Amino acid sequence: MELEEITEFIDNKIRKDSNKVIISFFELKVKRGLTNERLLSTMNLMAIKLNNMGYKVYRTGQKYIYENKEHIIESNVLLVAIK
């Protein structure tokens, strides 16, 4: 994905829920047909953008606390960003 597409994608996610942004494997790999290499670079760019916007970013397999509950990011989710 190009930077403009990434920005639009993230902005749409934030419009839906500005406190918690969830980016799934299905959205990037299946719907957009990204190769594994493009998927990794896109995820890295998204994580950087979200960090710069003040979000704490977590990846598949990591634990995070949201609304006083511990969560583990499942394998079908690539990134979760918490404000």
N, CA, C and O atoms as a GROMACS GRO file, in nm:
protein
  332
    1MET      N    1   0.084  -0.118   0.000
    1MET     CA    2   0.000   0.000   0.000
    1MET      C    3   0.088   0.124   0.000
    1MET      O    4   0.195   0.126   0.061
    2GLU      N    5   0.042   0.224  -0.069
    2GLU     CA    6   0.114   0.352  -0.072
    2GLU      C    7   0.077   0.432   0.054
    2GLU      O    8  -0.023   0.403   0.120
    3LEU      N    9   0.159   0.533   0.085
    3LEU     CA   10   0.137   0.613   0.205
    3LEU      C   11  -0.002   0.677   0.207
    3LEU      O   12  -0.066   0.681   0.312
    4GLU      N   13  -0.048   0.725   0.093
    4GLU     CA   14  -0.180   0.786   0.085
    4GLU      C   15  -0.290   0.686   0.120
    4GLU      O   16  -0.385   0.719   0.190
    5GLU      N   17  -0.276   0.563   0.070
    5GLU     CA   18  -0.374   0.458   0.100
    5GLU      C   19  -0.371   0.421   0.248
    5GLU      O   20  -0.475   0.398   0.310
    6ILE      N   21  -0.251   0.416   0.304
    6ILE     CA   22  -0.237   0.384   0.446
    6ILE      C   23  -0.304   0.491   0.532
    6ILE      O   24  -0.375   0.460   0.627
    7THR      N   25  -0.280   0.617   0.498
    7THR     CA   26  -0.341   0.728   0.571
    7THR      C   27  -0.492   0.720   0.564
    7THR      O   28  -0.560   0.735   0.666
    8GLU      N   29  -0.546   0.698   0.446
    8GLU     CA   30  -0.691   0.687   0.430
    8GLU      C   31  -0.747   0.568   0.508
    8GLU      O   32  -0.851   0.580   0.573
    9PHE      N   33  -0.678   0.455   0.502
    9PHE     CA   34  -0.720   0.334   0.573
    9PHE      C   35  -0.726   0.360   0.724
    9PHE      O   36  -0.825   0.327   0.789
   10ILE      N   37  -0.620   0.418   0.778
   10ILE     CA   38  -0.614   0.446   0.922
   10ILE      C   39  -0.719   0.551   0.960
   10ILE      O   40  -0.786   0.536   1.063
   11ASP      N   41  -0.733   0.655   0.882
   11ASP     CA   42  -0.833   0.758   0.911
   11ASP      C   43  -0.974   0.698   0.916
   11ASP      O   44  -1.053   0.736   1.003
   12ASN      N   45  -1.005   0.607   0.826
   12ASN     CA   46  -1.136   0.542   0.828
   12ASN      C   47  -1.154   0.459   0.954
   12ASN      O   48  -1.263   0.457   1.012
   13LYS      N   49  -1.050   0.391   0.996
   13LYS     CA   50  -1.054   0.311   1.120
   13LYS      C   51  -1.077   0.402   1.241
   13LYS      O   52  -1.156   0.369   1.329
   14ILE      N   53  -1.009   0.514   1.245
   14ILE     CA   54  -1.020   0.607   1.358
   14ILE      C   55  -1.159   0.669   1.363
   14ILE      O   56  -1.211   0.694   1.472
   15ARG      N   57  -1.220   0.694   1.247
   15ARG     CA   58  -1.356   0.747   1.244
   15ARG      C   59  -1.454   0.650   1.310
   15ARG      O   60  -1.551   0.692   1.374
   16LYS      N   61  -1.429   0.520   1.294
   16LYS     CA   62  -1.516   0.418   1.353
   16LYS      C   63  -1.496   0.409   1.504
   16LYS      O   64  -1.594   0.396   1.578
   17ASP      N   65  -1.372   0.414   1.549
   17ASP     CA   66  -1.341   0.409   1.693
   17ASP      C   67  -1.205   0.472   1.714
   17ASP      O   68  -1.102   0.414   1.679
   18SER      N   69  -1.204   0.591   1.772
   18SER     CA   70  -1.078   0.663   1.789
   18SER      C   71  -0.996   0.615   1.907
   18SER      O   72  -0.879   0.653   1.920
   19ASN      N   73  -1.054   0.532   1.993
   19ASN     CA   74  -0.980   0.482   2.110
   19ASN      C   75  -0.907   0.351   2.083
   19ASN      O   76  -0.803   0.324   2.144
   20LYS      N   77  -0.962   0.271   1.993
   20LYS     CA   78  -0.903   0.140   1.965
   20LYS      C   79  -0.912   0.111   1.816
   20LYS      O   80  -1.022   0.103   1.760
   21VAL      N   81  -0.798   0.097   1.752
   21VAL     CA   82  -0.791   0.068   1.610
   21VAL      C   83  -0.745  -0.077   1.594
   21VAL      O   84  -0.641  -0.116   1.645
   22ILE      N   85  -0.824  -0.156   1.522
   22ILE     CA   86  -0.792  -0.297   1.499
   22ILE      C   87  -0.772  -0.318   1.349
   22ILE      O   88  -0.857  -0.282   1.268
   23ILE      N   89  -0.658  -0.375   1.313
   23ILE     CA   90  -0.626  -0.404   1.173
   23ILE      C   91  -0.609  -0.554   1.159
   23ILE      O   92  -0.521  -0.614   1.221
   24SER      N   93  -0.694  -0.614   1.077
   24SER     CA   94  -0.695  -0.760   1.066
   24SER      C   95  -0.614  -0.812   0.947
   24SER      O   96  -0.588  -0.740   0.850
   25PHE      N   97  -0.578  -0.937   0.958
   25PHE     CA   98  -0.509  -1.008   0.850
   25PHE      C   99  -0.597  -1.007   0.726
   25PHE      O  100  -0.549  -0.983   0.615
   26PHE      N  101  -0.726  -1.032   0.744
   26PHE     CA  102  -0.820  -1.038   0.632
   26PHE      C  103  -0.823  -0.908   0.553
   26PHE      O  104  -0.824  -0.910   0.430
   27GLU      N  105  -0.825  -0.795   0.624
   27GLU     CA  106  -0.833  -0.665   0.557
   27GLU      C  107  -0.713  -0.636   0.467
   27GLU      O  108  -0.728  -0.578   0.360
   28LEU      N  109  -0.594  -0.678   0.511
   28LEU     CA  110  -0.474  -0.646   0.434
   28LEU      C  111  -0.432  -0.758   0.340
   28LEU      O  112  -0.403  -0.733   0.223
   29LYS      N  113  -0.429  -0.879   0.388
   29LYS     CA  114  -0.378  -0.990   0.307
   29LYS      C  115  -0.482  -1.038   0.206
   29LYS      O  116  -0.451  -1.058   0.089
   30VAL      N  117  -0.605  -1.056   0.250
   30VAL     CA  118  -0.708  -1.114   0.164
   30VAL      C  119  -0.775  -1.007   0.077
   30VAL      O  120  -0.775  -1.017  -0.046
   31LYS      N  121  -0.831  -0.904   0.140
   31LYS     CA  122  -0.903  -0.801   0.064
   31LYS      C  123  -0.812  -0.721  -0.028
   31LYS      O  124  -0.849  -0.691  -0.142
   32ARG      N  125  -0.693  -0.687   0.019
   32ARG     CA  126  -0.602  -0.603  -0.060
   32ARG      C  127  -0.499  -0.686  -0.136
   32ARG      O  128  -0.428  -0.633  -0.222
   33GLY      N  129  -0.489  -0.814  -0.106
   33GLY     CA  130  -0.401  -0.904  -0.180
   33GLY      C  131  -0.253  -0.871  -0.167
   33GLY      O  132  -0.176  -0.890  -0.261
   34LEU      N  133  -0.212  -0.823  -0.051
   34LEU     CA  134  -0.071  -0.788  -0.032
   34LEU      C  135   0.017  -0.913  -0.022
   34LEU      O  136  -0.022  -1.012   0.040
   35THR      N  137   0.132  -0.906  -0.082
   35THR     CA  138   0.230  -1.015  -0.066
   35THR      C  139   0.282  -1.009   0.077
   35THR      O  140   0.260  -0.911   0.147
   36ASN      N  141   0.349  -1.114   0.120
   36ASN     CA  142   0.404  -1.116   0.257
   36ASN      C  143   0.500  -1.000   0.279
   36ASN      O  144   0.499  -0.938   0.386
   37GLU      N  145   0.582  -0.972   0.180
   37GLU     CA  146   0.678  -0.861   0.191
   37GLU      C  147   0.606  -0.727   0.204
   37GLU      O  148   0.641  -0.646   0.290
   38ARG      N  149   0.507  -0.703   0.118
   38ARG     CA  150   0.431  -0.577   0.122
   38ARG      C  151   0.349  -0.569   0.251
   38ARG      O  152   0.330  -0.460   0.306
   39LEU      N  153   0.301  -0.683   0.298
   39LEU     CA  154   0.224  -0.686   0.423
   39LEU      C  155   0.310  -0.638   0.539
   39LEU      O  156   0.266  -0.556   0.620
   40LEU      N  157   0.432  -0.688   0.548
   40LEU     CA  158   0.523  -0.649   0.657
   40LEU      C  159   0.558  -0.501   0.649
   40LEU      O  160   0.557  -0.431   0.750
   41SER      N  161   0.589  -0.452   0.530
   41SER     CA  162   0.624  -0.311   0.518
   41SER      C  163   0.504  -0.222   0.547
   41SER      O  164   0.519  -0.116   0.608
   42THR      N  165   0.385  -0.263   0.504
   42THR     CA  166   0.264  -0.186   0.531
   42THR      C  167   0.234  -0.183   0.680
   42THR      O  168   0.199  -0.078   0.734
   43MET      N  169   0.248  -0.297   0.747
   43MET     CA  170   0.226  -0.302   0.891
   43MET      C  171   0.323  -0.210   0.965
   43MET      O  172   0.284  -0.140   1.058
   44ASN      N  173   0.448  -0.210   0.923
   44ASN     CA  174   0.548  -0.124   0.987
   44ASN      C  175   0.513   0.024   0.967
   44ASN      O  176   0.523   0.103   1.061
   45LEU      N  177   0.473   0.062   0.846
   45LEU     CA  178   0.434   0.200   0.821
   45LEU      C  179   0.311   0.240   0.901
   45LEU      O  180   0.303   0.351   0.953
   46MET      N  181   0.215   0.148   0.911
   46MET     CA  182   0.095   0.175   0.991
   46MET      C  183   0.130   0.194   1.139
   46MET      O  184   0.078   0.283   1.205
   47ALA      N  185   0.218   0.108   1.189
   47ALA     CA  186   0.259   0.118   1.330
   47ALA      C  187   0.329   0.251   1.357
   47ALA      O  188   0.304   0.314   1.459
   48ILE      N  189   0.415   0.293   1.266
   48ILE     CA  190   0.485   0.421   1.282
   48ILE      C  191   0.385   0.535   1.282
   48ILE      O  192   0.392   0.624   1.368
   49LYS      N  193   0.292   0.533   1.187
   49LYS     CA  194   0.192   0.640   1.177
   49LYS      C  195   0.108   0.645   1.304
   49LYS      O  196   0.086   0.753   1.359
   50LEU      N  197   0.061   0.531   1.350
   50LEU     CA  198  -0.022   0.528   1.470
   50LEU      C  199   0.056   0.572   1.593
   50LEU      O  200   0.003   0.645   1.678
   51ASN      N  201   0.182   0.530   1.605
   51ASN     CA  202   0.267   0.577   1.716
   51ASN      C  203   0.280   0.728   1.713
   51ASN      O  204   0.270   0.794   1.816
   52ASN      N  205   0.303   0.783   1.596
   52ASN     CA  206   0.317   0.928   1.580
   52ASN      C  207   0.188   1.002   1.615
   52ASN      O  208   0.191   1.120   1.650
   53MET      N  209   0.076   0.933   1.605
   53MET     CA  210  -0.054   0.992   1.638
   53MET      C  211  -0.089   0.975   1.787
   53MET      O  212  -0.197   1.014   1.830
   54GLY      N  213   0.003   0.916   1.863
   54GLY     CA  214  -0.018   0.901   2.007
   54GLY      C  215  -0.078   0.769   2.049
   54GLY      O  216  -0.121   0.755   2.164
   55TYR      N  217  -0.082   0.672   1.960
   55TYR     CA  218  -0.135   0.540   1.994
   55TYR      C  219  -0.022   0.448   2.039
   55TYR      O  220   0.092   0.461   1.995
   56LYS      N  221  -0.055   0.355   2.128
   56LYS     CA  222   0.036   0.248   2.166
   56LYS      C  223  -0.002   0.129   2.078
   56LYS      O  224  -0.117   0.087   2.078
   57VAL      N  225   0.094   0.076   2.004
   57VAL     CA  226   0.066  -0.028   1.904
   57VAL      C  227   0.113  -0.164   1.953
   57VAL      O  228   0.222  -0.179   2.007
   58TYR      N  229   0.027  -0.263   1.933
   58TYR     CA  230   0.055  -0.402   1.970
   58TYR      C  231   0.037  -0.489   1.846
   58TYR      O  232  -0.044  -0.459   1.758
   59ARG      N  233   0.114  -0.598   1.843
   59ARG     CA  234   0.108  -0.688   1.727
   59ARG      C  235   0.062  -0.827   1.769
   59ARG      O  236   0.048  -0.856   1.888
   60THR      N  237   0.038  -0.912   1.671
   60THR     CA  238  -0.010  -1.048   1.692
   60THR      C  239   0.068  -1.117   1.804
   60THR      O  240   0.192  -1.117   1.804
   61GLY      N  241  -0.006  -1.175   1.899
   61GLY     CA  242   0.055  -1.250   2.008
   61GLY      C  243   0.088  -1.167   2.132
   61GLY      O  244   0.114  -1.224   2.238
   62GLN      N  245   0.086  -1.036   2.120
   62GLN     CA  246   0.119  -0.952   2.234
   62GLN      C  247  -0.004  -0.932   2.323
   62GLN      O  248  -0.118  -0.945   2.279
   63LYS      N  249   0.023  -0.901   2.450
   63LYS     CA  250  -0.083  -0.872   2.547
   63LYS      C  251  -0.095  -0.722   2.564
   63LYS      O  252   0.003  -0.648   2.554
   64TYR      N  253  -0.218  -0.677   2.589
   64TYR     CA  254  -0.242  -0.537   2.620
   64TYR      C  255  -0.363  -0.526   2.713
   64TYR      O  256  -0.444  -0.618   2.721
   65ILE      N  257  -0.372  -0.414   2.781
   65ILE     CA  258  -0.486  -0.392   2.870
   65ILE      C  259  -0.571  -0.281   2.810
   65ILE      O  260  -0.521  -0.174   2.775
   66TYR      N  261  -0.700  -0.309   2.800
   66TYR     CA  262  -0.796  -0.212   2.747
   66TYR      C  263  -0.922  -0.222   2.831
   66TYR      O  264  -0.978  -0.330   2.848
   67GLU      N  265  -0.966  -0.110   2.882
   67GLU     CA  266  -1.083  -0.103   2.969
   67GLU      C  267  -1.071  -0.201   3.085
   67GLU      O  268  -1.164  -0.275   3.117
   68ASN      N  269  -0.954  -0.200   3.149
   68ASN     CA  270  -0.923  -0.280   3.267
   68ASN      C  271  -0.930  -0.431   3.245
   68ASN      O  272  -0.944  -0.507   3.340
   69LYS      N  273  -0.918  -0.475   3.121
   69LYS     CA  274  -0.916  -0.618   3.088
   69LYS      C  275  -0.792  -0.648   3.006
   69LYS      O  276  -0.754  -0.571   2.917
   70GLU      N  277  -0.730  -0.761   3.037
   70GLU     CA  278  -0.613  -0.803   2.959
   70GLU      C  279  -0.660  -0.878   2.835
   70GLU      O  280  -0.749  -0.963   2.842
   71HIS      N  281  -0.600  -0.844   2.722
   71HIS     CA  282  -0.633  -0.908   2.594
   71HIS      C  283  -0.504  -0.959   2.531
   71HIS      O  284  -0.396  -0.904   2.555
   72ILE      N  285  -0.516  -1.064   2.452
   72ILE     CA  286  -0.405  -1.114   2.372
   72ILE      C  287  -0.447  -1.104   2.227
   72ILE      O  288  -0.557  -1.146   2.191
   73ILE      N  289  -0.361  -1.048   2.144
   73ILE     CA  290  -0.395  -1.031   2.003
   73ILE      C  291  -0.390  -1.168   1.934
   73ILE      O  292  -0.286  -1.234   1.930
   74GLU      N  293  -0.503  -1.207   1.880
   74GLU     CA  294  -0.517  -1.336   1.813
   74GLU      C  295  -0.445  -1.336   1.678
   74GLU      O  296  -0.407  -1.230   1.628
   75SER      N  297  -0.427  -1.453   1.620
   75SER     CA  298  -0.351  -1.466   1.496
   75SER      C  299  -0.420  -1.401   1.375
   75SER      O  300  -0.354  -1.373   1.276
   76ASN      N  301  -0.550  -1.377   1.383
   76ASN     CA  302  -0.620  -1.314   1.270
   76ASN      C  303  -0.614  -1.161   1.275
   76ASN      O  304  -0.666  -1.094   1.187
   77VAL      N  305  -0.549  -1.106   1.380
   77VAL     CA  306  -0.534  -0.962   1.395
   77VAL      C  307  -0.386  -0.928   1.385
   77VAL      O  308  -0.303  -0.990   1.452
   78LEU      N  309  -0.352  -0.830   1.302
   78LEU     CA  310  -0.213  -0.792   1.282
   78LEU      C  311  -0.169  -0.682   1.377
   78LEU      O  312  -0.059  -0.688   1.433
   79LEU      N  313  -0.253  -0.581   1.396
   79LEU     CA  314  -0.220  -0.468   1.482
   79LEU      C  315  -0.342  -0.423   1.561
   79LEU      O  316  -0.454  -0.425   1.511
   80VAL      N  317  -0.317  -0.382   1.686
   80VAL     CA  318  -0.416  -0.313   1.766
   80VAL      C  319  -0.347  -0.189   1.819
   80VAL      O  320  -0.236  -0.196   1.872
   81ALA      N  321  -0.412  -0.076   1.803
   81ALA     CA  322  -0.358   0.052   1.851
   81ALA      C  323  -0.455   0.109   1.952
   81ALA      O  324  -0.574   0.123   1.925
   82ILE      N  325  -0.403   0.143   2.070
   82ILE     CA  326  -0.483   0.195   2.179
   82ILE      C  327  -0.443   0.339   2.206
   82ILE      O  328  -0.325   0.370   2.217
   83LYS      N  329  -0.541   0.428   2.218
   83LYS     CA  330  -0.516   0.571   2.247
   83LYS      C  331  -0.498   0.586   2.396
   83LYS      O  332  -0.476   0.697   2.444
   0.00000   0.00000   0.00000
